[in-house]
Amino acid sequence: MPQQVQGIIARSKGAPVELVTVVVPDPGPGEAVVVVQACGVCHTDLHYREGGIGDDYPYLLGHEAAGVVEAVGEGVTDVAPGDYVILNWRAVCGECRACKRGRPWYCFDTHNATQKMTLEDGTELSPALGIGAFADKTLVAAGQCTKVDPAARPAAAGLLGCGVMAGLGAAINTGAVGRGDSVAVIGCGGVGAAAVAGARLAGASRVIAVDVDDRKLATARELGATHTINSRETDAVEGIQALTGGFGADVVIDAVGRPETYKQAFYGRDLAGTVVLVGVPTPEMTLELPLLDVFGRGGALKSSWYGDCLPSRDFPVLVDLYLQGRLPLDTFVSEEIGIGDIEAAFEKMAAGDVLRSVVILDGAAA
């Protein structure tokens, strides 16, 4: 039987979010119902509310989540009721050309649940990133559930579902940071801070955090930055070069996604170095670089989408590192809040006061 739960929606562009009753259907073939325990408040949720991603209102917000599988539909074998899972928005198909070439992290046909959750009047909801986890329970494709060690605290583990994984993966997967490398990260919000942690975890000898906010730079130091640059006071490129013997860093990660920060990343890297763009640009942004500089500096210019992660491969490993004390996920949890505090969390996020506010839901007490 369909269930009625409480959830947070964005009903129209720019309108304050609302707590409403959400109807969650029984899982169909290939689907799962998950009891949500914790869900981070991400910039992407705010983009949905503001119409920056689309206009398929109403949106059921929330996507950085951990919880417990309650029920599964026909044909589901990878997870079962009672499994503790992190939700992801890349349920790979296994059939596209990327999957068949052994590169499922590039899957071109990721999918979500077929059925729709609705309001009480039958209005279909669009779940954020196919998840919709600002709710007591949510319906997802079973492939969006990644089983991990249940000892991991939901408020921390759930953050691997989006922003933290994007940053960690930008360093470890896309940037292929290795032992002894020098790394610079431009922009130290949630994603950039995670890139700092990822670079440190990968064995980088020098990790340079660049931001305009000293609070974020202080957090970056907690997460493994060996040096910091406040780019309001010091030119970012000159600062990176001064800290790397005048050469530039082996890997520079742009976690902002603006033309000016990308140029800083491009010119702040060493010859044959790597630039990784993980910050998300807006549609109107354009970039102009001298083609001779692109040719002459060599190396690689990469973009990182969701940290080039494969959840089934990466989430369990990262959770194990967290439980070993080698990955400080708890540092990213600035505050734990209730489901009615999301608008205030958006304001704190916009002001740069938090890395992540995390909503604790009723499922955490189950």
Disulfide bonds with the S-S distance in Angstrom:
none
